[in-house]
Amino acid sequence: MLSPCCTSDIVRAELDAVGIAVTPEELELLVAACATMRARAASLYIPEAELFEPADVFSARDQA
């Protein structure tokens, strides 16, 4: 089933917003894969991650 956020107009607008030009064939493939890509990206979200600071955060000041 095609998600309402995965129409060719919306996918084209998203690509245009970031300056990516695609052929009509590529657009068709992206629209077909859109729902799967969005679901997979959403599955990477881990609510517990909000409780932690990123490992690359550090203070440049001397801690001594």
C-alpha positions in Angstrom: 0.0 0.0 0.0 1.3 3.4 -0.9 1.8 5.7 2.1 0.3 9.2 1.7 3.8 10.6 2.2 5.2 8.5 -0.6 3.6 10.0 -3.7 5.7 11.0 -6.6 4.9 14.7 -6.0 6.2 14.5 -2.4 9.2 12.5 -3.3 10.1 14.9 -6.1 9.6 17.9 -3.8 12.0 16.3 -1.2 14.6 15.6 -3.8 14.3 19.1 -5.3 14.6 20.6 -1.8 18.1 19.1 -1.5 19.1 19.6 -5.1 19.1 16.0 -6.3 18.1 15.4 -9.9 16.8 12.0 -10.8 15.5 10.4 -14.0 11.8 9.4 -14.2 12.8 5.8 -13.9 14.8 6.6 -10.7 11.9 8.6 -9.3 9.6 5.6 -9.9 12.0 3.3 -8.0 12.3 5.8 -5.1 8.5 6.1 -4.8 8.1 2.3 -4.8 10.7 2.0 -2.1 9.6 5.0 -0.1 7.4 3.3 2.5 10.0 0.6 3.2 12.8 3.2 3.6 10.7 5.3 6.0 9.7 2.3 8.0 13.3 1.1 8.3 14.5 4.6 9.3 11.8 4.8 11.9 12.9 1.4 13.3 16.3 2.9 14.1 14.8 5.2 16.7 15.5 4.2 20.3 13.5 6.2 22.9 16.1 5.3 25.6 18.8 7.1 23.6 17.4 10.5 24.7 18.7 9.7 28.2 22.3 9.7 27.2 24.7 12.3 25.9 26.6 11.6 22.6 30.0 10.1 23.2 31.7 12.8 21.2 30.7 15.6 23.6 33.7 16.9 25.6 34.9 20.0 27.2 37.9 21.7 25.7 38.7 23.2 29.1 41.3 21.8 31.4 39.5 19.5 33.9 42.3 19.5 36.4 
